[in-house]
Amino acid sequence: MDILSSTLNNAVNFNPATTIDSVVSSLQLLATVASIANVSWPENSPVKGLWPLATHSPYDWDFVSEVDDCTSHALHGKRTAHTRGKVLGGSSTINHSVVQRGSKLDFDEWVKAGHTNWNWESVLKYFKKAENMLDKKLVNGPTSKYHCDKGPFSVKPQSKNKLFVEKNGRLLKGYSELGMHILEDPFVPIPNGTGGLYLHIKDDKEQSRRASTAEEYLLPIKDKSNFHILKEAQVIKILTNHNKEAIGIFNNYFSDENDLERMIEAVKKIKELENVPEYSDVGGRFIRPPLPECDDLDYQSHSYWACYVKNMATTIFNPASTCAMGLVVDDNLKVKGMKKLRVVDDSVIPFLPRGTTTMITIMIAEKAADIIKKEHEVNKGLQCDPPLATTEIEQVNVARFLGLMVDAHGTWESHVDYASKKLNRFVFVLRKLTNIASEKTALLADHGHVEST
C-alpha cells in the first residue's frame, strides 16, 4: 500500500505538461489502513531494538496458527504467533528490520512455473529502484552493479550499537571457523554462505532509527492534494466468484520430508559452534530444553533431532503465498475472474523465498506500480539507470515536441539520419516519434527538415 501509493503518486505528478500525465494527474489515491485513528505508528517503532514491545499490541494483527498434529508443540498453546503490522507501514513498522532479497534461484523457480515476467533480471531493477544503500563499500565496491543509493528505502548494516556489532562479528567468525563462506555482499544473485545483517535503518545522531515504508514512502507525499490516508478502515467483504473461505492459518511445516532433513542438518551444524573457540571461550553452549515428546529418545540421535525440530519449529514472521501467482492472481497481480482488483503484497509470492520477505514485497509493489503505470501509459525511468545529461534531456524533450531528433552534441538532424546513428541510445524516443509521425509531417516540412510527400 505504501509503495504503490508513493510510486503511483509520483508517476501521476511526474510531468503534467504532457498529454497522458495531464489526463491522469487528477487521479485521487486513497490509502486505507486498519491502524488506530490518531496514531501513525507505535511510539517505540523508530527504535528498532524495541520491536518486541509492538508484538501482541494494538499495532499487531496478532494472528496465530492452528494446532496441528506434530509441529510447534513446544510453543505456548502449540501455536506459532504470526505477528503482522496493523499500522502505517505494515509489518515494516514493527518487524526485525532485516533486509534480504532471497536468491536468483527463487526467481528461476518463478520462471519455471510460467511467471516469465518475474525473472531475476526483471526483479533486480526493482530491487535497485527501491534501494537507498547507505553502505558505500557496496555502492562503490566490486558488486556495485547490484545496488543503488538513489531509491527511497534506506538499507545499511548496524553501526551505532557497538555491542551488537561485537556480538555479530563473533558470530560470523564462529561460522567461518565451521567452514562457512562469509559473504562481503549478501545481495549477490546467489548468496551461498552467510554474512552481516543489513537492516532497513538510518542513523540519527546517537542511534539507528527504523526506516519503515511509512517513513520512506508515505511521509514524502503525505501533503499532496491527490493523496489521502483513511485510518481505522478495514475490508469486511469482497464479492468474488471464488466460493472458498479462509479457515485459519496452517503452517504446513515439514509437509515435504526434505525440509525436515535439511533442518536437522542445520541444527546439527549450529550445535558445532560449542566447539568453536569464539563460543567456548565465553562459555557458549547448546541449551537442551525439556521436551516431553522427545526426552525418551537417544539424545542427539537422528530421531531425537527430528522430534526436536518438529516441536521447536516456529516462524520469523514471513508468511507468504496465500494468494499465489498462478493460483489466485495472474502475472499482473489481478485477481482471476475480476476486472478491477489486484493483490500487491507478499501473499502473491508463488513459492517461499530463501530469505525474509520485506524487500521482496517492496520489489513486488514497485513492479506493480510500473505495471499500472504502463496500463495508463505513464512511464518514469529507474533512478539507477544510466542517466542522460541535463542538456540531453532538454534536447530530447524539445525534439519530442517538434517531432525532430537531436544527437548528444546538440546537432539538429532529421529523424532518418538520427535513427541510423543513435538508434540504440534513443530507441524510446524513436518509438514515440513513430506514433506521432503522421501528425508531424506538415510541421517538419515547414521547418525544412524533410521533404514533403
TORZAPA-671086 format. One record per residue (C-alpha): y, x, z; residue in one letter; residue number from 0. Coordinates in steps of 0.25 Angstrom, whole numbers, plus 2048, in hexadecimal, padded with zeros to 3 digits. Example, Ala and Ser with C-alpha at 12.3 -4.5 7.8 and 13.67 -1.06 7.14 Angstrom:
REC    py    px    pz   residu   num
REC   7EE   831   81F        a     0
REC   7FC   837   81D        s     1
//
This chain:
REC    py    px    pz   residu   num
REC   800   800   800        m     0
REC   80A   80B   804        d     1
REC   807   814   7F8        i     2
REC   807   808   7EE        l     3
REC   814   803   7F3        s     4
REC   81B   810   7F3        s     5
REC   816   815   7E5        t     6
REC   818   807   7DE        l     7
REC   826   806   7E4        n     8
REC   829   814   7DF        n     9
REC   824   810   7D2        a    10
REC   82C   803   7D0        v    11
REC   838   80B   7D4        n    12
REC   835   817   7CC        f    13
REC   83F   815   7C0        n    14
REC   846   808   7C0        p    15
REC   84D   80B   7B3        a    16
REC   840   80A   7AB        t    17
REC   83B   7FC   7A6        t    18
REC   82E   7FB   7AD        i    19
REC   833   800   7BA        d    20
REC   83F   7F6   7B9        s    21
REC   834   7EB   7B8        v    22
REC   82C   7EF   7C4        v    23
REC   837   7F5   7CD        s    24
REC   839   7E7   7D2        s    25
REC   82B   7E7   7D7        l    26
REC   82A   7E4   7E6        q    27
REC   820   7EB   7EE        l    28
REC   81A   7E5   7FB        l    29
REC   812   7EE   805        a    30
REC   80B   7E6   80F        t    31
REC   805   7EB   81C        v    32
REC   7FE   7E5   828        a    33
REC   805   7EE   832        s    34
REC   80D   7E9   83E        i    35
REC   81A   7E4   838        a    36
REC   824   7EC   840        n    37
REC   81C   7F9   83F        v    38
REC   81B   802   832        s    39
REC   811   80C   838        w    40
REC   80C   810   846        p    41
REC   816   818   84E        e    42
REC   80C   823   850        n    43
REC   807   823   842        s    44
REC   811   82F   83D        p    45
REC   80A   838   848        v    46
REC   7FD   83A   840        k    47
REC   7F5   83E   84C        g    48
REC   7F7   831   853        l    49
REC   7EF   829   849        w    50
REC   7E4   825   853        p    51
REC   7EF   81C   85A        l    52
REC   7F0   814   84E        a    53
REC   7E2   810   84D        t    54
REC   7DE   803   853        h    55
REC   7EC   7FF   854        s    56
REC   7F5   7F5   84D        p    57
REC   7F6   7FE   841        y    58
REC   7E7   7FF   83F        d    59
REC   7DF   7F4   838        w    60
REC   7D4   7F9   841        d    61
REC   7C8   7F6   839        f    62
REC   7BA   7F9   83E        v    63
REC   7AD   7FA   836        s    64
REC   7A2   7F0   838        e    65
REC   796   7F5   841        v    66
REC   78A   7F9   838        d    67
REC   77C   7FD   83B        d    68
REC   77D   80C   83C        c    69
REC   78A   813   83C        t    70
REC   796   815   845        s    71
REC   78F   810   851        h    72
REC   794   81B   85A        a    73
REC   7A2   815   858        l    74
REC   7A9   80B   860        h    75
REC   7A3   7FD   85C        g    76
REC   79B   804   852        k    77
REC   7A6   803   848        r    78
REC   7B0   80C   841        t    79
REC   7BF   80A   842        a    80
REC   7C6   809   835        h    81
REC   7D4   80B   838        t    82
REC   7DD   806   82D        r    83
REC   7EC   807   82D        g    84
REC   7F3   7F9   830        k    85
REC   801   7FF   82D        v    86
REC   80A   804   822        l    87
REC   803   810   81C        g    88
REC   7F6   80A   81F        g    89
REC   7EC   814   825        s    90
REC   7F4   820   821        s    91
REC   7FD   81C   82D        t    92
REC   7F2   81D   837        i    93
REC   7E7   826   832        n    94
REC   7E3   834   833        h    95
REC   7ED   838   828        s    96
REC   7E2   841   821        v    97
REC   7E5   843   812        v    98
REC   7D9   845   809        q    99
REC   7D6   841   7FA        r   100
REC   7C7   841   7FA        g   101
REC   7C1   849   7EF        s   102
REC   7C1   849   7E0        k   103
REC   7B2   845   7E1        l   104
REC   7B7   838   7E7        d   105
REC   7BF   834   7DB        f   106
REC   7B4   839   7D2        d   107
REC   7AB   82E   7D8        e   108
REC   7B6   824   7D6        w   109
REC   7B6   828   7C7        v   110
REC   7A6   827   7C6        k   111
REC   7A8   819   7CC        a   112
REC   7B1   816   7C0        g   113
REC   7BE   818   7C6        h   114
REC   7C3   822   7BC        t   115
REC   7D2   820   7BE        n   116
REC   7D0   825   7CC        w   117
REC   7CA   833   7C9        n   118
REC   7CF   83F   7D0        w   119
REC   7DA   844   7C6        e   120
REC   7E0   836   7C7        s   121
REC   7E0   834   7D6        v   122
REC   7E4   843   7D8        l   123
REC   7F2   840   7D2        k   124
REC   7F4   834   7DC        y   125
REC   7F0   83D   7E8        f   126
REC   7FA   847   7E3        k   127
REC   805   83C   7E1        k   128
REC   803   837   7EF        a   129
REC   803   845   7F6        e   130
REC   80E   84C   7FD        n   131
REC   807   858   800        m   132
REC   80F   860   80B        l   133
REC   805   86C   80C        d   134
REC   80C   875   802        k   135
REC   7FF   87E   802        k   136
REC   7F8   873   7FA        l   137
REC   804   86F   7F2        v   138
REC   806   87E   7ED        n   139
REC   7F8   883   7EE        g   140
REC   7ED   884   7E4        p   141
REC   7E9   875   7E6        t   142
REC   7F7   870   7E3        s   143
REC   7F3   868   7D7        k   144
REC   7EC   85E   7E1        y   145
REC   7F9   85C   7E9        h   146
REC   807   856   7E8        c   147
REC   813   857   7F2        d   148
REC   81B   84C   7EC        k   149
REC   814   840   7F0        g   150
REC   817   837   7FB        p   151
REC   80B   839   804        f   152
REC   80C   845   80D        s   153
REC   800   84E   810        v   154
REC   7FF   85A   818        k   155
REC   7F6   862   822        p   156
REC   7F9   860   831        q   157
REC   802   86C   835        s   158
REC   80A   867   841        k   159
REC   7FF   864   84A        n   160
REC   7FB   872   84E        k   161
REC   7EE   86E   856        l   162
REC   7E9   866   84A        f   163
REC   7EB   872   841        v   164
REC   7E4   87B   84A        e   165
REC   7D8   872   84C        k   166
REC   7D7   86F   83D        n   167
REC   7D7   87D   83A        g   168
REC   7CC   880   844        r   169
REC   7C4   874   83E        l   170
REC   7C6   87A   830        l   171
REC   7C2   888   834        k   172
REC   7B5   882   83A        g   173
REC   7B2   87B   82D        y   174
REC   7B4   888   826        s   175
REC   7AA   88F   82F        e   176
REC   7A0   884   82B        l   177
REC   7A1   888   81D        g   178
REC   7AA   87C   819        m   179
REC   7B5   87F   80E        h   180
REC   7C3   87E   813        i   181
REC   7CC   877   809        l   182
REC   7DA   87C   807        e   183
REC   7DD   86F   800        d   184
REC   7D5   863   804        p   185
REC   7DB   85B   7F8        f   186
REC   7D4   863   7ED        v   187
REC   7CB   85A   7E4        p   188
REC   7BE   85D   7EB        i   189
REC   7C1   861   7F9        p   190
REC   7B4   867   7FC        n   191
REC   7B6   86C   80A        g   192
REC   7C0   86A   816        t   193
REC   7CE   86D   819        g   194
REC   7DA   86A   821        g   195
REC   7DF   85C   823        l   196
REC   7EA   856   81B        y   197
REC   7F2   84B   820        l   198
REC   7FC   841   81C        h   199
REC   807   846   825        i   200
REC   814   84D   824        k   201
REC   81B   856   82E        d   202
REC   826   851   837        d   203
REC   82E   85B   840        k   204
REC   823   85C   84B        e   205
REC   817   855   846        q   206
REC   810   850   839        s   207
REC   813   841   836        r   208
REC   809   838   82F        r   209
REC   80D   835   821        a   210
REC   807   827   81E        s   211
REC   808   820   811        t   212
REC   812   816   818        a   213
REC   81C   822   81B        e   214
REC   819   829   80E        e   215
REC   819   81E   804        y   216
REC   81F   811   80A        l   217
REC   82B   817   812        l   218
REC   832   81D   806        p   219
REC   832   80F   7FF        i   220
REC   834   806   80B        k   221
REC   842   803   807        d   222
REC   840   800   7F9        k   223
REC   845   7F2   7F5        s   224
REC   838   7EE   7EE        n   225
REC   82E   7F3   7F9        f   226
REC   82B   7EA   805        h   227
REC   821   7EC   811        i   228
REC   81B   7E0   817        l   229
REC   814   7E3   825        k   230
REC   80A   7DB   82C        e   231
REC   805   7D6   81F        a   232
REC   7F6   7D4   81D        q   233
REC   7EE   7CF   811        v   234
REC   7E6   7C3   816        i   235
REC   7DE   7C0   80A        k   236
REC   7DD   7C4   7FB        i   237
REC   7D7   7BA   7F2        l   238
REC   7CD   7C1   7E8        t   239
REC   7C1   7BE   7E0        n   240
REC   7B9   7C6   7EA        h   241
REC   7B1   7BE   7F4        n   242
REC   7AD   7C9   7FE        k   243
REC   7B4   7CA   80B        e   244
REC   7B5   7D7   813        a   245
REC   7AB   7D6   81F        i   246
REC   7AF   7E3   826        g   247
REC   7AF   7F2   825        i   248
REC   7A1   7F8   824        f   249
REC   7A1   807   824        n   250
REC   794   808   81C        n   251
REC   793   817   821        y   252
REC   787   81E   81C        f   253
REC   782   813   813        s   254
REC   780   81F   80A        d   255
REC   776   828   811        e   256
REC   77C   835   80A        n   257
REC   789   832   812        d   258
REC   781   833   81F        l   259
REC   77A   840   81B        e   260
REC   788   846   817        r   261
REC   78E   842   824        m   262
REC   782   848   82C        i   263
REC   784   855   825        e   264
REC   793   855   828        a   265
REC   791   852   837        v   266
REC   787   85E   838        k   267
REC   791   867   831        k   268
REC   79C   863   83A        i   269
REC   793   866   846        k   270
REC   792   874   842        e   271
REC   7A0   876   846        l   272
REC   79B   878   854        e   273
REC   796   886   850        n   274
REC   7A3   88A   849        v   275
REC   7AC   893   852        p   276
REC   7B8   88B   84F        e   277
REC   7B2   880   856        y   278
REC   7A8   886   860        s   279
REC   7B3   890   865        d   280
REC   7BB   884   86A        v   281
REC   7AF   87C   870        g   282
REC   7AE   873   864        g   283
REC   7A0   86B   863        r   284
REC   79A   85F   85E        f   285
REC   79A   853   867        i   286
REC   78D   84B   867        r   287
REC   791   83D   86A        p   288
REC   787   833   871        p   289
REC   781   82B   866        l   290
REC   776   821   86C        p   291
REC   771   81F   85D        e   292
REC   76F   82E   85B        c   293
REC   76D   835   868        d   294
REC   75E   833   868        d   295
REC   75D   83B   85B        l   296
REC   75C   84A   85A        d   297
REC   76A   850   85B        y   298
REC   76F   856   84E        q   299
REC   763   851   846        s   300
REC   765   84A   839        h   301
REC   762   83D   83F        s   302
REC   76C   83F   84A        y   303
REC   777   843   841        w   304
REC   774   837   838        a   305
REC   775   82E   845        c   306
REC   782   835   84A        y   307
REC   789   834   83C        v   308
REC   786   825   83B        k   309
REC   78A   821   849        n   310
REC   797   82A   849        m   311
REC   79B   826   83B        a   312
REC   7AA   822   83B        t   313
REC   7B6   822   832        t   314
REC   7C3   82A   830        i   315
REC   7C9   81D   82B        f   316
REC   7C8   81E   81C        n   317
REC   7C0   811   818        p   318
REC   7C1   80E   809        a   319
REC   7BB   807   7FD        s   320
REC   7BB   7F9   801        t   321
REC   7C2   7F5   7F4        c   322
REC   7BC   800   7EC        a   323
REC   7C0   802   7DD        m   324
REC   7B6   7FC   7D4        g   325
REC   7B1   7F2   7DE        l   326
REC   7BE   7EB   7E3        v   327
REC   7C9   7F1   7DB        v   328
REC   7CA   7F7   7CD        d   329
REC   7CF   805   7CA        d   330
REC   7DE   800   7CA        n   331
REC   7DB   7FA   7D8        l   332
REC   7DC   7EC   7D4        k   333
REC   7D2   7E2   7DB        v   334
REC   7C8   7DE   7D1        k   335
REC   7CA   7D0   7CD        g   336
REC   7D8   7D0   7D2        m   337
REC   7E5   7D1   7CA        k   338
REC   7EF   7D6   7D4        k   339
REC   7E8   7DC   7DF        l   340
REC   7E6   7EB   7E2        r   341
REC   7E0   7F2   7ED        v   342
REC   7E6   800   7EF        v   343
REC   7E0   807   7FC        d   344
REC   7D4   80F   800        d   345
REC   7CB   803   7FE        s   346
REC   7CB   805   7EF        v   347
REC   7C5   813   7F0        i   348
REC   7B7   811   7E9        p   349
REC   7B0   81C   7F1        f   350
REC   7B3   822   7FF        l   351
REC   7BA   830   7FC        p   352
REC   7B7   83D   802        r   353
REC   7C4   83C   80B        g   354
REC   7CE   833   812        t   355
REC   7D4   828   80A        t   356
REC   7E3   828   80D        t   357
REC   7E7   832   802        m   358
REC   7DD   82B   7F8        i   359
REC   7E3   81D   7FC        t   360
REC   7F1   823   7F9        i   361
REC   7EC   828   7EB        m   362
REC   7E6   81B   7E8        i   363
REC   7F3   814   7EB        a   364
REC   7FB   81E   7E3        e   365
REC   7F2   81C   7D7        k   366
REC   7F2   80D   7D9        a   367
REC   801   80D   7D9        a   368
REC   801   814   7CB        d   369
REC   7F6   80A   7C6        i   370
REC   800   7FF   7CA        i   371
REC   80C   806   7C4        k   372
REC   804   809   7B7        k   373
REC   801   7FA   7B6        e   374
REC   810   7F8   7B7        h   375
REC   813   804   7AE        e   376
REC   81B   80B   7B9        v   377
REC   818   81A   7BA        n   378
REC   81D   825   7C2        k   379
REC   818   834   7C1        g   380
REC   810   83A   7CC        l   381
REC   819   843   7D5        q   382
REC   810   84F   7D3        c   383
REC   80E   84E   7C4        d   384
REC   815   85A   7BD        p   385
REC   823   855   7BD        p   386
REC   82D   855   7B1        l   387
REC   83A   85C   7B3        a   388
REC   846   852   7B6        t   389
REC   84C   855   7A9        t   390
REC   83F   852   7A2        e   391
REC   83E   845   7AA        i   392
REC   84C   841   7A6        e   393
REC   849   844   797        q   394
REC   83C   83C   797        v   395
REC   844   830   79D        n   396
REC   84F   831   793        v   397
REC   844   833   788        a   398
REC   83D   827   78C        r   399
REC   849   81E   78C        f   400
REC   84D   823   77E        l   401
REC   83F   824   778        g   402
REC   841   833   776        l   403
REC   839   83F   77A        m   404
REC   83F   84B   781        v   405
REC   838   859   783        d   406
REC   838   861   790        a   407
REC   844   869   78B        h   408
REC   84D   85D   789        g   409
REC   84C   85D   779        t   410
REC   84C   84F   773        w   411
REC   841   84D   76A        e   412
REC   83A   842   762        s   413
REC   82F   83B   769        h   414
REC   826   840   75E        v   415
REC   82A   84F   75F        d   416
REC   829   84E   76E        y   417
REC   81B   848   76E        a   418
REC   816   853   767        s   419
REC   81B   85D   770        k   420
REC   81B   857   77E        k   421
REC   810   84C   77D        l   422
REC   808   851   789        n   423
REC   814   852   793        r   424
REC   81B   845   790        f   425
REC   810   83C   78B        v   426
REC   814   831   795        f   427
REC   822   831   78E        v   428
REC   81B   830   780        l   429
REC   813   824   785        r   430
REC   820   81D   789        k   431
REC   827   820   77C        l   432
REC   81B   81B   774        t   433
REC   81C   80E   77B        n   434
REC   82B   80D   778        i   435
REC   82B   814   76B        a   436
REC   82D   807   762        s   437
REC   839   803   76B        e   438
REC   840   810   76A        k   439
REC   83F   813   75B        t   440
REC   84C   80E   757        a   441
REC   853   816   763        l   442
REC   84C   822   75F        l   443
REC   851   821   750        a   444
REC   85F   81E   755        d   445
REC   85F   82C   75C        h   446
REC   859   833   750        g   447
REC   84C   838   757        h   448
REC   842   831   74E        v   449
REC   843   82B   740        e   450
REC   844   81C   73F        s   451
REC   838   816   739        t   452
//
